[in-house]
Amino acid sequence: MSDPMRTPEDVLATMAAQRVAGWPDWHPEDYCHRCGGRNASWCVDSDRFNAAMGQPAEHRWNGIVCPGCFVELHEAATGLTASWRLVPDTPFRHTAVRRGGNRE
C-alpha cells in the first residue's frame, strides 16, 4: 500500500495505471475508486448498496467506494440522512498497543 499522504489525484492516476497493469502492486479495494482515499474492508446489505449505487450493471467506480463516499451517494440517491454503525466483523482480532503507540 502507498503513502497515506498522497493526493487523491495522484492515487487515482496510479490506480488507473494499476488497473491497466492487472493490479500488480495493489489490491483493487485498497483505495476508493471515487475519491482516491484509503478504503477499509467493509460491507452493507445489498439493498442499501444498490439504493446508493444503482443496479449492479450501473455501478460506477467498479463498485468500489469508501464508507464516506457510500454514505454521500446513499443520501443523494435516497434523500435519507441516517447514522451508520461501524462494528467489527467476527472473528475480530485485537491488537494490543503499548504506550507510545508501538504494537506488541
C-alpha positions in Angstrom: 0.0 0.0 0.0 1.2 3.5 -0.7 2.0 6.5 1.4 -1.2 7.7 3.1 -0.3 11.4 2.4 -0.6 11.1 -1.4 -3.1 13.4 -3.0 -6.4 11.9 -4.2 -5.5 12.9 -7.8 -2.1 11.1 -7.6 -3.8 8.0 -6.1 -6.5 8.0 -8.9 -3.8 8.3 -11.6 -1.8 5.5 -10.0 -5.0 3.4 -9.6 -5.7 3.8 -13.4 -2.2 2.5 -14.2 -2.5 -0.4 -11.7 -5.8 -1.4 -13.3 -4.3 -1.4 -16.8 -1.4 -3.5 -15.5 -3.6 -6.0 -13.7 -3.1 -4.7 -10.2 0.5 -5.9 -9.7 1.1 -3.7 -6.6 -2.3 -3.0 -5.0 -5.4 -4.9 -4.3 -8.3 -3.1 -6.2 -10.1 -2.4 -3.0 -7.2 -0.7 -1.1 -8.5 2.7 -2.3 -11.8 4.3 -3.0 -12.3 4.4 -6.8 -14.4 7.6 -6.4 -12.3 9.9 -4.1 -8.9 8.1 -4.1 -8.9 7.8 -0.3 -7.8 4.7 1.6 -10.6 2.1 1.8 -11.2 -0.2 4.7 -12.8 -3.6 4.3 -16.5 -3.0 4.8 -19.9 -4.3 3.7 -23.5 -3.2 3.7 -26.7 -5.1 2.8 -27.2 -5.3 -1.0 -30.5 -3.4 -0.9 -28.7 -0.4 0.7 -25.7 -0.7 -1.7 -28.0 -0.8 -4.7 -30.0 2.1 -3.4 -26.9 4.2 -3.4 -25.1 2.8 -6.5 -28.0 1.6 -8.7 -28.4 -1.9 -10.1 -25.1 -3.9 -10.5 -24.9 -3.2 -14.2 -25.0 0.5 -13.4 -22.3 0.6 -10.6 -19.8 3.3 -11.2 -16.2 3.3 -9.9 -16.1 -0.5 -10.3 -18.5 -0.6 -7.3 -15.6 0.2 -5.0 -16.2 3.2 -2.8 -15.1 4.0 0.7 -17.7 4.3 3.6 -17.7 8.1 3.4 -18.4 8.1 -0.3 -21.1 5.4 0.1 -22.9 7.5 2.7 -22.8 10.6 0.5 -24.1 8.6 -2.5 -26.8 6.9 -0.4 -28.1 10.2 0.9 -28.1 11.7 -2.6 -29.9 8.8 -4.1 -32.5 8.2 -1.3 -32.9 11.6 0.3 -32.4 9.8 3.7 -29.9 11.1 6.2 -29.0 8.4 8.6 -26.5 7.5 11.2 -24.4 4.4 10.3 -23.0 2.0 12.8 -19.5 0.6 12.3 -18.9 -2.7 14.0 -16.1 -5.3 13.7 -16.9 -8.4 11.8 -16.2 -11.7 13.5 -13.7 -13.1 14.2 -12.4 -9.8 15.5 -8.6 -9.8 16.2 -7.5 -7.5 18.9 -4.0 -6.0 18.5 -2.5 -4.8 21.8 -0.9 -1.4 21.6 1.7 -0.4 24.2 2.3 3.1 25.4 4.0 5.2 22.7 1.9 3.6 20.0 4.0 0.5 19.4 2.2 -2.7 18.8 3.1 -5.8 20.9 
